[in-house]
Amino acid sequence: MKNAAQWQLIDQVRARFGPRAAVTDAHDIAPWLTDWRGRFHGAAAAILAPVDRDEVAAIVAMAHALGVALVPQGGNTSMVGGATPPVDGSALVLSLRRLNRIRSIEPAAGIAIAEAGVILSDLHIAADAQAMRFPLTLGAKGSATIGGLVSTNAGGTQVLRWGTMRKLVAGVEAVLPDGSIHDGLAALKKDNRGYDIDQLLIGAEGTIGIVTAAALRLAPAIHARAVAWVGLASPHRALGLLRFFERRTDAVESFEIIPASGLAHVLAHIPDTRAPISGEHPWHLLIEAVSSDGDDEPPASLVERLLGEAHASGLIEDATVSASEAQATAFWRIRDSLSEAERAQGPAVQHDISVGVAAMPDFLIDAAAAVMARYPGTHATGFGHLGDGNVHFHVRAPEGVDRDAWYKNEAPGITRFVHDLVVAAGGSISAEHGIGQMKRDELARLGPPSRIAALTAIKRAFDPSNLMNPGKLVTLAPSACDQ
């Protein structure tokens, strides 16, 4: 049976903003009802597609008046089902993809103002044309949008030097659940007017408002870079090398740790890849250093010099530094292909988790051993951003299992076990992908009661009717939803 309020909203949107503002053709809607990983599937009678902030505000105000729930969506690259509508069709999708203007780039101020639908790689290109860069990148840069990156506090491979989106966002423009507009784009360095609404919206996953634009911090364009590949004996040696570099330079932006099994999977499944160094090494590192000034020591000579010192002190076994941009890209292709290669090995559950940087070496070894002992036949391994403690911890199913049955019967218990290990280590069950619907129940199970109470109170204060991305991050009690 059709939801009368939804169709009333659809008719109002079409009457006011034209037919393109409300897509109801099932064929056009279908690709946007499934999450990036294909694990969550929803239903929606329409995709509402405003073209600017004022249209977003008008649509949200109309939805609020009619009691219609909305699921904001950008590039649909969420790894936790955060942009997928409910399965019962109780919400409409609000697409921000038409809000795709880069309003300004100001090199002198080091600020770009980009709308929510701007694709990350497009911002990179536009900033580069002004001899600047936005120093956040990730595998989905060709489809991930600024609004989603802000709303999930995205990380990526340059967090070591530049931090997550929370640190790179200087101001936020958003539409709140009643249709009112929060304009924080002024990027003030000092603003003591009480609660920081911008910071509340960053990482909120669209549950208390819809980000329509952001003021983003830029950095000078890269003058030169060097990418090194290092073989070494253990994660503990890797941490030692990280501290060694940190004491000597601030030019390192990426410090990625990779197990030998991960490299082997890439070489086996990803065409035209080859091992950067010879010999067998239990662990590998990918290190990138950059300079933005021609007067700085060239990154290649800097990294070569420091790796030479590290080798002489016994920290590393072997290393090579990229001799060309093509070789640097080839090294990064290995790192960026790890998840794809892991999937080619067979069914696996992936966990985006974080622990303290100092605790990461022990966690990589001990957690993997604990999982494989508890679930015989599985293979557990971790890789990721050593510099910020972010572990991508994958547990692969035993060979020959029925994929669907394993995901249904075994994977949930494995995930709970892994998350228990993370909490015991003082870590977080979500490092850079958010909570969405995938981790909502685990957050409720493991989150400190004070934190859950605060998150719920914030959600209830902004959105008592639970119309903003319902079912994500936190769940309101029925009494709150009925207000």
Disulfide bonds with the S-S distance in Angstrom:
none
